[in-house]
Amino acid sequence: MELQNYLARRPPDYANIVALGGCLRAMVEAGLDRLPLPGSGHTLERFRHLADVGGHDLGLCKLYEGHTDALSIIEQLGGSPTPGSTWGMWAAEPPQARVQVRPAGHMVALHGRKAWCSGAAVLSHALLTAWDADDQQQLVAVALDQPGVSITDQGWQAVGMGATGSVEVVFEGAEGQAIGNPGDYLQRPGFWQGGIGIAACWYGAARQIAEALRQHCAQHEEPHALAHLGAVDAALQAAADVLRFSALHIDAHPQANAELLARRARAVVEQSAEQVLRDVGRALGAGPYCKDRHFARLLADLPVFLRQSHAERDLAALGHIVAAQPKEAWTL
């Protein structure tokens, strides 16, 4: 409730990464980033907070989700973040941008380029994936205000999610701290649990977009708009149910492999969000696209954020898992 009240007092209009960074720092100072850990017994509360921020502004949500994800990973792997710090979680691994690490005393030295580093210009720290001499993936925590860290203006031309400043960062001997052991990032239960948190962000934005249609239908008896609202309600209900079930399942089985759970949840929420985008647009026409700034920004940002899913490639991975399941997997 405290987070909802805070967001309600802020106009959802962040012109650039500086504005987003200022809001994230204020949220950290207010303690609004202290979410329950996945599997702690309060996972649904975590998802609700992510959804609330997603409905407020997806650019802010991108930074907030990355920050809170980094905090949970560090805690899960035995680390301790600096009080008041703001974090990016940078795990994209395109082939042309890989960071290497070499031992440097009790720390490691980073060399290379990291792509799609959301919030790089305004964050104090980042938790990122890098590669050691044995070609094993290693998580590294790094302070961004040090020599050897160059934040570029390259690699991000999107209109949607444009304010996030998801640029490329170059490391040339910067010092970092290894977090956990090689391979821990993908092997820990929290990896797939966190993937469902991303779906909660998508859901929050889709729910807010749908609210414009609900309000319209409350004032106008238009059969076609009401039919679109019915379709939107069914889609959002399916997404909400799967997120609630996922949270309960994670809390009941916090150490279990959540890949199947996460792939199903992300697929359902992605399809629901895409249906909301389609039906709300068809029902309301051009008006809110052109005259409602918050609505228009969500409509521009959500399709870009949804592309954290890999579409048919992710569905094929889900199908591969399901094909190996017994037929009871679909039993009520």
Stockholm file with secondary structure:
# STOCKHOLM 1.0

chainA/1-332         MELQNYLARRPPDYANIVALGGCLRAMVEAGLDRLPLPGSGHTLERFRHLADVGGHDLGLCKLYEGHTDALSIIEQLGGSPTPGSTWGMWAAEPPQARVQVRPAGHMVALHGRKAWCSGAAVLSHALLTAWDADDQQQLVAVALDQPGVSITDQGWQAVGMGATGSVEVVFEGAEGQAIGNPGDYLQRPGFWQGGIGIAACWYGAARQIAEALRQHCAQHEEPHALAHLGAVDAALQAAADVLRFSALHIDAHPQANAELLARRARAVVEQSAEQVLRDVGRALGAGPYCKDRHFARLLADLPVFLRQSHAERDLAALGHIVAAQPKEAWTL
#=GR chainA/1-332 SS CHHHHHHHTSCSCCCSHHHHHHHHHHHHHTTTTCCCCTTSSCHHHHHHHHHHHHHHCHHHHHHHHHHHHHHHHHHHTTCCCCTTCCEEEECCCCTTCCEEEEEETTEEEEEEEEEEETTTTTCSEEEEEEECTTSCEEEEEEESSSTTEEECSCSCCCSTTGGGCCEEEEEEEEEEEEESSTTHHHHSTHHHHHHHHHHHHHHHHHHHHHHHHHHHHHHCCCHHHHHHHHHHHHHHHHHHHHHHHHHHHHHHSTTSCCHHHHHHHHHHHHHHHHHHHHHHHHHHTTHHHHHCHHHHHHHHHHHHHHTTSCTHHHHHHHHHHHHTSCGGGGCC
#=GC SS_cons         CHHHHHHHTSCSCCCSHHHHHHHHHHHHHTTTTCCCCTTSSCHHHHHHHHHHHHHHCHHHHHHHHHHHHHHHHHHHTTCCCCTTCCEEEECCCCTTCCEEEEEETTEEEEEEEEEEETTTTTCSEEEEEEECTTSCEEEEEEESSSTTEEECSCSCCCSTTGGGCCEEEEEEEEEEEEESSTTHHHHSTHHHHHHHHHHHHHHHHHHHHHHHHHHHHHHCCCHHHHHHHHHHHHHHHHHHHHHHHHHHHHHHSTTSCCHHHHHHHHHHHHHHHHHHHHHHHHHHTTHHHHHCHHHHHHHHHHHHHHTTSCTHHHHHHHHHHHHTSCGGGGCC
//
